[in-house]
């Protein structure tokens, strides 16, 4: 590959992977990151007495081979998520022993439909046009055997996978996501699924080691990119009042944020339209810390799901060998937005009450509730990821990865396998690096290039 300079926008897992791949291929990288840290949508907070909380992305699982390889390459280890004990399920406000009778068939139907979707080009599926204009909520209402099953499945899928409400997600978006991640069982599973393992120290520790592996001077923090210009001679990227010149640029942030950058010449109408139709999800992730994991004494795993109330699910996030217990709870979509409208005191009271409804009075007395609002983070504006809005995949999906001249696109949203996950971020970064350098290797591509240090 060529020795051109590739400027990378964003120092999350996709941007860091891209820069490292450029360097490994003999090119030169420059990573511009708006935050004062690396890691993107990963962030860890140390705990008193040892241990940490993962405030953002935290899990990896089977078939996420690039993430496991990176963990090993940078001298870190993984440990399994706690999975001992019985899950808790509350439907229509009542604890039940198992999921609704019609749920398994409903999920099997979704998996079967997803098998007909090519994650590289979802818009080419035989039913794409209809699935694109049908919301997941509408499909569930027409297909599920009863309203409780429809409501529970909607919160589990649209919420648990895309941090959205079922009315905000197209059926095609859900089928793409299922196909990308290996199906319902893979995506929702703990042991054997996407939530199987965690990284010692958290993914943020891995991101920092990746950043440290870059050659000196290749990373600039607190450098938000304001504008990208390109012409026959190269690219000019303005960040924090300073101009940087290179041969190509990889934008490794979510499409909603990429659309806020000024481009000269302006992006094509369809590409700009895509960025307007890929909003970030809305989630509240809260860690409730207790003196001990009290739920285990009752033979419960700490995994809970429900179709009512502000919380959709919880997991046991306690660390092996560390004192105390941690229940991590999630609220999604409309429920998450309703929580954000409350005062801090009212929101925290609502969270304690919701935990008590799942695990009893002891859950209402955590020693601490730790939150991080990714929607308020100006360089993230939501989580878990961006999603194509209903009615938009067929018209705008082809622009998702298509370069615009010297501008290339990375980020987990552009991945075709494990889209929305750290694994997808890594593979997207590798693809974009090869694409950017490969474009410079084409015959006649370098005659008019310049690179200003």
C-alpha positions as CSV (number, residue, x, y, z in Angstrom):
1,X,0.0,0.0,0.0
2,X,1.0,3.7,-0.3
3,X,2.9,5.9,2.1
4,X,0.3,8.7,2.1
5,X,-0.8,10.6,5.1
6,X,-4.3,9.6,6.3
7,X,-6.0,11.9,8.8
8,X,-8.4,10.1,11.1
9,X,-11.3,11.9,12.8
10,X,-12.1,10.3,16.1
11,X,-10.1,8.2,18.6
12,X,-12.6,5.6,19.4
13,X,-12.0,2.0,18.6
14,X,-12.7,2.5,14.9
15,X,-10.4,5.5,14.6
16,X,-7.6,4.0,16.6
17,X,-7.8,0.7,14.7
18,X,-7.7,2.7,11.4
19,X,-4.7,4.7,12.4
20,X,-2.8,1.6,13.6
21,X,-3.6,-0.2,10.3
22,X,-2.4,2.8,8.3
23,X,0.9,2.7,10.2
24,X,1.3,-1.0,9.8
25,X,0.8,-0.7,6.0
26,X,3.5,1.9,5.7
27,X,1.4,5.0,5.7
28,X,1.3,7.9,8.2
29,X,-1.6,8.7,10.3
30,X,-2.8,11.7,12.3
31,X,-5.7,11.2,14.7
32,X,-7.8,14.2,15.7
33,X,-10.0,13.6,18.8
34,X,-12.5,16.1,20.2
35,X,-12.4,14.7,23.7
36,X,-9.5,15.0,26.1
37,X,-9.3,11.2,26.1
38,X,-9.4,8.2,23.7
39,X,-11.9,5.4,23.7
40,X,-15.0,7.0,22.2
41,X,-18.1,5.4,23.6
42,X,-16.1,3.5,26.2
43,X,-15.4,5.1,29.6
44,X,-14.3,3.5,32.9
45,X,-14.6,5.0,36.4
46,X,-12.4,3.7,39.2
47,X,-14.1,2.4,42.3
48,X,-13.0,3.2,45.9
49,X,-11.0,0.2,47.1
50,X,-10.3,-1.1,43.6
51,X,-12.2,-2.2,40.6
52,X,-14.0,0.0,38.1
53,X,-17.4,0.6,36.4
54,X,-17.8,0.6,32.7
55,X,-20.0,3.6,31.9
56,X,-20.2,2.8,28.2
57,X,-19.6,-0.3,26.0
58,X,-18.3,-3.2,28.0
59,X,-18.9,-6.7,26.6
60,X,-17.4,-8.9,24.0
61,X,-18.5,-12.4,23.0
62,X,-18.0,-15.4,20.7
63,X,-17.2,-14.7,17.0
64,X,-15.9,-11.2,17.9
65,X,-12.5,-12.4,16.9
66,X,-10.8,-9.1,16.3
67,X,-11.6,-7.8,19.8
68,X,-10.3,-11.0,21.4
69,X,-7.2,-10.7,19.3
70,X,-6.7,-7.1,20.4
71,X,-7.1,-8.0,24.0
72,X,-4.4,-10.6,23.7
73,X,-2.1,-8.4,21.6
74,X,-2.1,-5.6,24.1
75,X,-1.6,-7.8,27.1
76,X,-5.0,-7.7,28.7
77,X,-7.4,-10.5,29.8
78,X,-11.1,-11.2,29.9
79,X,-13.4,-12.6,32.5
80,X,-16.8,-14.1,32.2
81,X,-19.9,-12.1,33.1
82,X,-21.7,-13.6,36.1
83,X,-24.3,-16.0,34.9
84,X,-25.2,-18.2,37.9
85,X,-28.7,-18.3,39.1
86,X,-32.2,-17.8,37.8
87,X,-33.2,-14.7,35.7
88,X,-36.0,-12.5,36.9
89,X,-39.0,-11.8,34.5
90,X,-41.8,-9.4,35.3
91,X,-44.7,-9.2,32.8
92,X,-47.6,-6.8,33.1
93,X,-46.3,-6.0,36.6
94,X,-46.4,-9.6,37.8
95,X,-43.3,-11.9,38.3
96,X,-43.6,-15.0,36.1
97,X,-41.6,-18.1,35.7
98,X,-40.8,-17.9,32.0
99,X,-41.3,-15.8,28.9
100,X,-44.6,-15.5,27.1
101,X,-45.6,-18.7,25.3
102,X,-45.5,-17.0,21.9
103,X,-42.1,-15.3,22.2
104,X,-39.9,-18.1,20.9
105,X,-41.9,-18.4,17.7
106,X,-41.9,-14.6,17.2
107,X,-38.1,-14.5,17.6
108,X,-37.6,-17.5,15.3
109,X,-39.7,-15.7,12.6
110,X,-37.4,-12.6,12.9
111,X,-34.3,-14.8,12.6
112,X,-35.7,-16.5,9.5
113,X,-36.5,-13.1,7.9
114,X,-33.1,-11.8,8.8
115,X,-31.5,-14.8,7.0
116,X,-32.7,-13.2,3.8
117,X,-30.9,-9.9,4.4
118,X,-27.4,-9.3,3.1
119,X,-25.8,-7.1,5.7
120,X,-23.6,-5.5,3.0
121,X,-26.7,-4.3,1.1
122,X,-29.9,-4.7,3.2
123,X,-31.8,-2.6,0.6
124,X,-31.5,-5.5,-1.9
125,X,-33.5,-8.0,0.1
126,X,-36.7,-9.2,-1.6
127,X,-38.9,-7.6,1.1
128,X,-36.7,-4.6,1.7
129,X,-39.1,-1.9,0.5
130,X,-42.0,-3.2,2.7
131,X,-39.7,-3.9,5.7
132,X,-38.2,-0.4,5.4
133,X,-41.5,1.4,5.7
134,X,-42.8,-1.0,8.5
135,X,-41.8,-0.2,12.0
136,X,-40.8,-3.0,14.4
137,X,-43.6,-1.9,16.7
138,X,-46.2,-2.1,13.9
139,X,-44.9,-5.6,12.8
140,X,-45.1,-6.9,16.4
141,X,-48.6,-5.5,16.9
142,X,-49.7,-7.4,13.8
143,X,-47.7,-10.6,14.4
144,X,-47.5,-11.2,18.1
145,X,-50.2,-13.4,19.7
146,X,-51.0,-10.8,22.4
147,X,-50.1,-7.3,23.5
148,X,-47.9,-8.3,26.4
149,X,-45.8,-10.4,24.1
150,X,-45.5,-7.6,21.6
151,X,-44.6,-5.1,24.2
152,X,-42.0,-7.3,25.8
153,X,-40.4,-8.3,22.5
154,X,-40.3,-4.7,21.4
155,X,-38.5,-3.5,24.5
156,X,-36.2,-6.5,24.4
157,X,-35.2,-6.0,20.8
158,X,-35.6,-2.3,19.9
159,X,-34.5,-1.3,23.4
160,X,-31.9,-3.9,24.3
161,X,-30.2,-3.9,20.9
162,X,-30.7,-0.4,19.5
163,X,-31.6,1.8,22.6
164,X,-34.8,2.9,20.9
165,X,-38.6,2.4,21.1
166,X,-40.2,-0.1,18.7
167,X,-42.0,2.7,16.9
168,X,-38.6,4.3,16.1
169,X,-37.1,1.2,14.4
170,X,-37.9,-0.1,11.0
171,X,-38.3,-3.9,10.5
172,X,-35.5,-3.7,8.0
173,X,-33.1,-2.1,10.5
174,X,-33.9,-4.8,13.0
175,X,-33.4,-7.6,10.5
176,X,-30.1,-6.0,9.4
177,X,-28.9,-5.8,13.0
178,X,-29.9,-9.4,13.7
179,X,-28.1,-10.7,10.6
180,X,-25.0,-8.6,11.4
181,X,-24.8,-10.0,14.9
182,X,-25.6,-13.6,14.3
183,X,-29.3,-13.7,15.3
184,X,-31.4,-13.1,18.4
185,X,-29.7,-15.8,20.6
186,X,-26.3,-14.4,19.8
187,X,-27.2,-10.8,20.4
188,X,-29.2,-11.2,23.6
189,X,-27.2,-14.0,25.2
190,X,-24.9,-13.8,28.2
191,X,-22.8,-17.1,28.2
192,X,-22.4,-18.0,24.6
193,X,-23.7,-14.6,23.5
194,X,-22.6,-11.0,23.0
195,X,-22.5,-10.3,26.7
196,X,-20.3,-13.3,27.6
197,X,-17.1,-11.6,28.6
198,X,-15.7,-8.4,30.0
199,X,-12.1,-6.9,29.7
200,X,-10.1,-6.6,32.8
201,X,-9.8,-2.8,33.4
202,X,-12.5,-2.2,30.9
203,X,-12.4,-1.5,27.1
204,X,-11.1,2.0,27.9
205,X,-7.9,0.4,29.1
206,X,-7.5,-1.4,25.8
207,X,-8.2,1.9,23.9
208,X,-5.4,3.6,25.8
209,X,-2.9,0.9,25.0
210,X,-3.8,1.1,21.4
211,X,-3.3,4.9,21.5
212,X,0.0,4.4,23.2
213,X,1.1,2.1,20.4
214,X,0.9,4.9,17.8
215,X,4.1,6.7,16.9
216,X,4.8,9.9,18.9
217,X,2.9,12.9,17.6
218,X,0.2,10.9,15.8
219,X,-2.6,11.7,18.2
220,X,-4.1,15.1,19.1
221,X,-6.6,15.3,21.9
222,X,-9.0,18.2,22.5
223,X,-9.0,18.8,18.8
224,X,-12.6,18.8,17.5
225,X,-12.8,18.8,13.8
226,X,-14.8,21.7,12.4
227,X,-14.3,21.4,8.7
228,X,-12.9,19.2,5.9
229,X,-11.9,20.5,2.5
230,X,-10.7,18.4,-0.4
231,X,-9.4,19.1,-3.9
232,X,-7.0,17.5,-6.4
233,X,-4.0,18.1,-4.2
234,X,-5.3,16.4,-1.0
235,X,-7.4,17.2,2.1
236,X,-7.3,20.1,4.6
237,X,-8.8,19.4,8.0
238,X,-9.5,22.2,10.4
239,X,-9.5,21.2,14.1
240,X,-9.4,23.6,17.0
241,X,-8.3,26.4,14.8
242,X,-5.4,24.5,13.3
243,X,-5.2,23.2,9.8
244,X,-3.8,19.7,9.0
245,X,-3.1,18.6,5.5
246,X,-3.0,15.0,4.2
247,X,-3.8,12.8,1.3
248,X,-7.1,11.3,2.6
249,X,-9.3,11.5,5.6
250,X,-11.3,8.8,7.4
251,X,-14.2,10.1,9.5
252,X,-14.6,7.6,12.3
253,X,-17.5,9.0,14.2
254,X,-21.2,8.3,14.1
255,X,-23.0,9.6,11.0
256,X,-25.1,12.1,13.1
257,X,-21.9,13.7,14.3
258,X,-20.1,13.4,10.9
259,X,-23.0,15.4,9.5
260,X,-22.2,18.4,11.7
261,X,-18.7,18.8,10.1
262,X,-18.5,21.4,7.3
263,X,-17.4,20.0,4.0
264,X,-15.9,21.8,1.1
265,X,-17.2,21.0,-1.5
266,X,-20.4,20.1,0.3
267,X,-21.3,16.5,0.6
268,X,-23.6,15.0,-2.1
269,X,-27.2,15.4,-1.2
270,X,-27.8,11.7,-0.6
271,X,-24.8,11.4,1.8
272,X,-25.9,14.5,3.7
273,X,-29.4,13.1,3.8
274,X,-28.1,9.8,5.3
275,X,-26.5,11.7,8.2
276,X,-29.9,13.4,8.9
277,X,-31.6,10.0,9.0
278,X,-29.3,8.1,11.4
279,X,-30.1,9.4,14.9
280,X,-28.3,8.0,17.9
281,X,-30.2,5.7,20.3
282,X,-31.3,6.9,23.7
283,X,-30.3,4.9,26.8
284,X,-29.8,5.5,30.5
285,X,-27.3,3.1,32.0
286,X,-27.1,3.2,35.8
287,X,-24.9,1.2,38.2
288,X,-26.4,0.5,41.6
289,X,-23.7,-0.5,44.1
290,X,-24.5,-2.6,47.1
291,X,-22.5,-3.9,50.1
292,X,-22.9,-7.4,48.7
293,X,-24.6,-9.1,45.7
294,X,-27.7,-9.9,47.8
295,X,-29.7,-11.3,44.9
296,X,-27.4,-14.3,44.8
297,X,-28.5,-15.5,48.2
298,X,-32.0,-16.0,46.7
299,X,-30.5,-18.0,43.8
300,X,-31.0,-15.2,41.3
301,X,-28.6,-14.2,38.6
302,X,-29.1,-10.4,38.6
303,X,-30.4,-10.6,35.0
304,X,-33.9,-9.2,34.9
305,X,-36.3,-8.1,32.1
306,X,-39.7,-6.5,32.2
307,X,-42.3,-5.1,29.8
308,X,-43.3,-2.3,32.1
309,X,-41.8,0.6,34.1
310,X,-38.7,2.8,33.3
311,X,-36.2,-0.1,33.3
312,X,-36.1,-2.8,30.6
313,X,-33.3,-5.0,31.9
314,X,-30.6,-5.4,34.5
315,X,-27.4,-7.5,34.8
316,X,-25.1,-8.5,37.6
317,X,-22.0,-6.4,36.9
318,X,-20.1,-7.3,40.1
319,X,-16.4,-7.9,39.7
320,X,-14.7,-11.2,40.7
321,X,-12.6,-10.8,43.8
322,X,-13.9,-7.3,44.6
323,X,-16.0,-6.4,47.5
324,X,-19.7,-5.4,47.1
325,X,-22.2,-6.1,44.3
326,X,-23.3,-4.1,41.3
327,X,-26.6,-4.3,39.5
328,X,-26.4,-2.4,36.2
329,X,-29.8,-1.3,34.8
330,X,-30.9,0.0,31.4
331,X,-33.7,2.3,30.3
332,X,-34.3,2.8,26.6
333,X,-36.1,5.0,24.1
334,X,-39.2,6.7,25.4
335,X,-38.6,5.5,28.9
336,X,-35.0,6.9,28.9
337,X,-36.2,10.2,27.6
338,X,-38.9,10.4,30.3
339,X,-36.3,9.7,33.0
340,X,-34.1,12.5,31.6
341,X,-37.0,15.0,32.0
342,X,-37.0,14.4,35.7
343,X,-35.0,16.3,38.3
344,X,-31.9,14.5,39.5
345,X,-33.6,13.5,42.8
346,X,-36.8,12.4,41.1
347,X,-34.9,10.3,38.5
348,X,-32.8,8.6,41.1
349,X,-35.9,7.9,43.2
350,X,-37.6,6.4,40.2
351,X,-34.6,4.2,39.5
352,X,-34.5,2.9,43.1
353,X,-38.2,2.1,43.0
354,X,-37.8,0.3,39.7
355,X,-35.0,-1.8,41.0
356,X,-37.0,-2.6,44.1
357,X,-39.9,-3.8,41.9
358,X,-37.6,-6.3,40.4
359,X,-35.4,-7.4,43.3
360,X,-37.3,-6.4,46.5
361,X,-36.7,-3.8,49.2
362,X,-32.9,-4.3,49.4
363,X,-32.5,-3.1,45.9
364,X,-33.9,0.3,46.9
365,X,-31.0,1.0,49.2
366,X,-27.8,1.1,47.1
367,X,-24.7,2.7,48.6
368,X,-24.4,4.6,45.3
369,X,-26.1,5.1,42.0
370,X,-23.6,6.0,39.2
371,X,-24.9,7.3,35.8
372,X,-23.3,8.8,32.7
373,X,-25.5,10.6,30.2
374,X,-24.2,9.8,26.7
375,X,-26.9,11.8,25.1
376,X,-25.7,14.9,26.9
377,X,-22.1,14.2,25.9
378,X,-21.5,16.8,23.0
379,X,-19.1,14.4,21.2
380,X,-21.5,11.4,21.4
381,X,-25.1,12.6,21.7
382,X,-26.5,9.2,22.4
383,X,-25.9,5.5,22.5
384,X,-25.5,2.7,21.7
385,X,-25.1,3.7,18.1
386,X,-26.8,5.4,15.1
387,X,-29.6,3.6,13.4
388,X,-31.2,4.2,10.0
389,X,-34.7,5.7,10.5
390,X,-37.8,4.0,9.1
391,X,-38.2,4.5,5.4
392,X,-34.6,5.4,4.8
393,X,-32.5,2.3,4.3
394,X,-33.6,1.8,0.7
395,X,-33.1,5.4,-0.4
396,X,-30.0,6.3,1.6
397,X,-28.3,3.0,2.8
398,X,-26.0,2.8,-0.3
399,X,-24.3,6.0,0.9
400,X,-23.3,4.5,4.3
401,X,-19.8,3.4,3.3
402,X,-19.3,5.0,-0.1
403,X,-16.3,7.3,-0.2
404,X,-16.8,10.9,-1.2
405,X,-13.7,11.7,-3.1
406,X,-10.9,11.6,-0.5
407,X,-13.3,11.3,2.4
408,X,-13.8,7.8,3.8
409,X,-16.2,6.6,6.5
410,X,-15.5,4.3,9.5
411,X,-17.3,3.8,12.8
412,X,-19.3,0.8,14.1
413,X,-22.4,2.0,12.2
414,X,-20.6,1.2,8.9
415,X,-19.7,-2.4,9.8
416,X,-21.5,-5.2,8.1
417,X,-20.6,-7.7,10.9
418,X,-21.3,-6.9,14.5
419,X,-22.5,-3.4,13.6
420,X,-23.1,-1.4,16.7
421,X,-20.5,-3.3,18.7
422,X,-16.8,-2.8,19.5
423,X,-16.1,-5.6,17.0
424,X,-17.9,-3.7,14.3
425,X,-15.9,-0.6,15.1
426,X,-12.6,-2.4,14.8
427,X,-13.5,-4.1,11.5
428,X,-14.8,-0.8,10.1
429,X,-11.6,0.9,11.0
430,X,-9.5,-1.8,9.2
431,X,-11.7,-1.6,6.1
432,X,-11.5,2.2,6.0
433,X,-7.7,2.2,6.4
434,X,-7.3,-0.3,3.5
435,X,-9.8,1.7,1.4
436,X,-8.1,5.1,2.0
437,X,-4.5,3.8,1.3
438,X,-5.7,1.7,-1.6
439,X,-7.3,4.7,-3.2
440,X,-3.9,6.4,-3.1
441,X,-2.2,3.5,-4.8
442,X,-4.3,3.6,-7.9
443,X,-2.4,4.5,-11.1
444,X,-2.1,8.3,-11.4
445,X,-3.4,9.0,-8.0
446,X,-0.3,10.4,-6.5
447,X,0.9,12.8,-9.2
448,X,-1.1,15.7,-7.7
449,X,-0.9,14.8,-4.0
450,X,0.9,16.8,-1.4
451,X,1.3,16.3,2.3
452,X,2.1,19.2,4.6
453,X,3.3,18.2,8.1
